[in-house]
């Protein structure tokens, strides 16, 4: 009878030589990093916005002081993170930048939205008739590719029919002109025969009158 090994917790195999991967089932939530142990695991929740054995407890950054919204905004906690609600005239993740929309009013024909990430910037939501960075360029309507294709499908056959009809008309006109030219001029045997039928010979040359014998 072959011996059998009764493996301790966390190991498997015929000789208990294989460590069981306790992270195989991905137990850590919210992208927490799983660290395998012997018969156990541990979740590293750093940077996830959560704490707990499997990173499921939300951290309130506004209460813990992790959020730095400065004197120009207030903190609002969100699931796994936070946002800074900036006071009027400020923008950025921590409300540390001056809102360019308020000071410059750069959008001539549209609405200005601040885009303060690395530096103060803005985006113009232009009216439908304008485009460009500051909504100063008139928008030129353009046909979409599918519309052009549809128009070509309709106009193409019509143009082909008109061209063919024009060629036929030209051919008929040329033939009629040649026929008419053949029957005109100072002398035309064909026209003479058509307008003056040939007379009988006996009608043209009459015999001389007979002399009376006295």
C-alpha positions as CSV (number, residue, x, y, z in Angstrom):
1,X,0.0,0.0,0.0
2,X,1.4,3.3,-1.1
3,X,1.7,6.1,1.5
4,X,-0.6,9.1,1.3
5,X,0.3,12.6,2.4
6,X,-2.2,14.7,4.4
7,X,-1.2,18.2,3.4
8,X,-1.3,21.2,5.7
9,X,-3.4,24.2,5.0
10,X,-2.2,26.0,1.8
11,X,-0.4,23.1,0.1
12,X,-1.4,20.4,-2.3
13,X,0.1,17.7,-4.4
14,X,1.2,14.1,-3.9
15,X,4.0,15.2,-1.6
16,X,2.3,18.5,-0.5
17,X,4.9,20.3,-2.6
18,X,2.6,22.9,-4.3
19,X,1.5,26.1,-2.6
20,X,-2.1,26.9,-3.3
21,X,-2.6,30.2,-5.0
22,X,-5.1,31.9,-2.8
23,X,-5.2,35.0,-5.2
24,X,-6.5,32.9,-8.1
25,X,-10.1,33.8,-7.5
26,X,-9.2,37.6,-7.5
27,X,-10.6,38.3,-4.0
28,X,-9.4,41.9,-3.8
29,X,-12.0,44.4,-5.1
30,X,-11.6,47.8,-6.8
31,X,-8.3,46.9,-8.4
32,X,-6.7,46.1,-5.1
33,X,-3.4,44.1,-5.3
34,X,-3.6,40.6,-3.9
35,X,-0.6,39.2,-2.1
36,X,-0.6,35.4,-1.7
37,X,0.3,33.8,1.6
38,X,0.3,30.2,2.9
39,X,-3.3,29.3,3.2
40,X,-4.3,33.0,3.1
41,X,-3.9,36.3,1.2
42,X,-3.7,40.0,1.8
43,X,-5.1,42.9,-0.2
44,X,-3.0,46.0,-0.8
45,X,-5.7,48.8,-1.2
46,X,-3.2,51.6,-1.8
47,X,-4.5,54.2,-4.3
48,X,-7.9,52.6,-4.7
49,X,-9.9,54.9,-2.5
50,X,-11.0,51.9,-0.4
51,X,-9.8,50.0,2.7
52,X,-10.7,46.8,4.4
53,X,-9.7,43.1,4.0
54,X,-10.8,43.0,0.4
55,X,-10.9,46.8,-0.4
56,X,-14.6,47.3,-0.1
57,X,-14.9,50.2,2.5
58,X,-14.9,53.6,0.9
59,X,-12.6,56.2,2.3
60,X,-14.1,59.7,2.9
61,X,-11.3,61.9,1.8
62,X,-13.1,65.0,2.9
63,X,-13.2,63.9,6.5
64,X,-9.7,62.3,6.6
65,X,-8.0,65.4,5.2
66,X,-6.7,63.6,2.1
67,X,-8.5,66.0,-0.2
68,X,-6.8,69.4,-0.7
69,X,-9.4,71.7,-2.2
70,X,-7.7,74.8,-0.8
71,X,-9.4,78.0,0.2
72,X,-11.1,78.4,-3.2
73,X,-13.4,75.4,-3.1
74,X,-15.1,72.7,-0.9
75,X,-14.7,68.9,-0.9
76,X,-17.4,66.5,-2.0
77,X,-16.9,62.8,-1.4
78,X,-17.6,60.3,-4.1
79,X,-17.4,56.5,-4.2
80,X,-13.7,55.7,-4.2
81,X,-12.6,59.3,-4.6
82,X,-13.6,62.9,-4.2
83,X,-14.1,66.1,-6.2
84,X,-13.4,69.8,-5.4
85,X,-16.3,72.1,-6.1
86,X,-14.6,75.3,-7.0
87,X,-15.8,78.8,-6.1
88,X,-16.6,81.2,-9.0
89,X,-13.6,82.3,-10.9
90,X,-11.5,79.2,-9.9
91,X,-10.9,75.9,-11.7
92,X,-8.7,72.8,-11.6
93,X,-8.7,69.5,-9.6
94,X,-7.9,71.5,-6.4
95,X,-9.3,74.8,-7.4
96,X,-5.8,76.3,-7.6
97,X,-6.2,77.9,-11.1
98,X,-8.0,81.0,-12.3
99,X,-11.0,80.3,-14.5
100,X,-10.0,81.6,-18.0
101,X,-13.7,81.8,-19.1
102,X,-14.5,84.3,-16.4
103,X,-11.7,86.7,-17.0
104,X,-11.3,86.6,-20.8
105,X,-14.7,85.5,-22.1
106,X,-13.0,84.1,-25.2
107,X,-16.0,82.4,-26.9
108,X,-17.5,84.9,-29.3
109,X,-20.4,82.8,-30.5
110,X,-20.7,80.0,-28.0
111,X,-20.5,78.9,-24.4
112,X,-17.1,78.7,-22.6
113,X,-16.2,75.7,-20.4
114,X,-13.0,75.6,-18.3
115,X,-10.6,72.7,-19.0
116,X,-8.0,73.3,-16.2
117,X,-5.8,70.2,-16.0
118,X,-2.1,71.0,-16.3
119,X,-2.7,74.7,-17.0
120,X,-5.7,77.0,-17.3
121,X,-7.5,76.3,-20.6
122,X,-11.0,76.4,-22.0
123,X,-13.3,74.8,-24.5
124,X,-15.9,76.6,-26.6
125,X,-19.3,75.0,-27.2
126,X,-20.0,76.8,-30.5
127,X,-23.4,77.7,-31.9
128,X,-24.4,75.5,-34.9
129,X,-23.4,78.3,-37.4
130,X,-19.8,78.7,-36.1
131,X,-16.7,76.7,-35.4
132,X,-13.0,77.2,-34.4
133,X,-11.2,77.6,-31.0
134,X,-13.2,80.8,-30.2
135,X,-16.3,80.1,-32.4
136,X,-15.3,82.9,-34.8
137,X,-15.2,80.9,-38.0
138,X,-18.4,80.5,-40.0
139,X,-19.3,76.8,-40.5
140,X,-19.5,75.8,-44.2
141,X,-22.0,73.0,-44.7
142,X,-20.6,70.0,-46.4
143,X,-22.3,67.1,-48.1
144,X,-21.7,63.8,-46.4
145,X,-20.2,61.0,-48.5
146,X,-23.4,58.9,-48.5
147,X,-25.5,61.9,-49.7
148,X,-23.1,62.5,-52.6
149,X,-23.4,58.9,-53.6
150,X,-27.2,59.0,-53.5
151,X,-27.2,62.1,-55.7
152,X,-24.8,60.5,-58.1
153,X,-27.0,57.4,-58.4
154,X,-30.0,59.6,-59.3
155,X,-28.3,62.1,-61.6
156,X,-25.9,59.6,-63.4
157,X,-28.6,57.7,-65.4
158,X,-30.4,60.9,-66.3
159,X,-27.2,62.4,-67.7
160,X,-26.5,59.2,-69.6
161,X,-29.9,59.2,-71.2
162,X,-29.6,62.9,-72.2
163,X,-26.2,62.3,-73.8
164,X,-27.5,59.3,-75.8
165,X,-30.6,61.3,-77.0
166,X,-28.3,64.2,-78.0
167,X,-26.1,61.9,-80.1
168,X,-29.2,60.3,-81.8
169,X,-30.6,63.8,-82.6
170,X,-27.3,64.9,-84.1
171,X,-27.1,61.8,-86.3
172,X,-30.6,62.4,-87.6
173,X,-29.9,66.1,-88.3
174,X,-26.7,65.3,-90.3
175,X,-28.5,62.7,-92.4
176,X,-31.4,65.0,-93.2
177,X,-28.9,67.8,-94.1
178,X,-27.0,65.6,-96.5
179,X,-30.2,64.4,-98.2
180,X,-31.4,68.0,-98.6
181,X,-28.1,69.1,-100.0
182,X,-28.2,66.3,-102.6
183,X,-31.4,67.8,-104.1
184,X,-30.3,71.4,-104.3
185,X,-28.0,73.3,-106.8
186,X,-27.9,74.6,-110.4
187,X,-28.4,71.3,-111.9
188,X,-29.3,68.0,-110.3
189,X,-30.2,65.0,-112.3
190,X,-32.1,63.6,-109.4
191,X,-34.1,66.7,-108.9
192,X,-34.8,67.2,-112.6
193,X,-36.0,63.6,-112.8
194,X,-38.1,64.2,-109.7
195,X,-39.7,67.5,-110.8
196,X,-39.7,67.0,-114.7
197,X,-40.7,63.5,-115.7
198,X,-39.2,62.4,-119.0
199,X,-41.5,63.0,-121.9
200,X,-42.3,60.5,-124.6
201,X,-40.1,60.9,-127.7
202,X,-43.1,61.1,-130.0
203,X,-44.5,64.1,-128.1
204,X,-41.2,66.0,-128.3
205,X,-40.5,65.6,-132.1
206,X,-43.5,66.0,-134.4
207,X,-43.3,64.9,-138.1
208,X,-43.4,67.7,-140.8
209,X,-46.7,68.4,-142.5
210,X,-47.3,66.5,-145.7
211,X,-47.2,68.4,-149.0
212,X,-50.2,68.4,-151.1
213,X,-49.9,67.1,-154.6
214,X,-51.5,69.4,-157.2
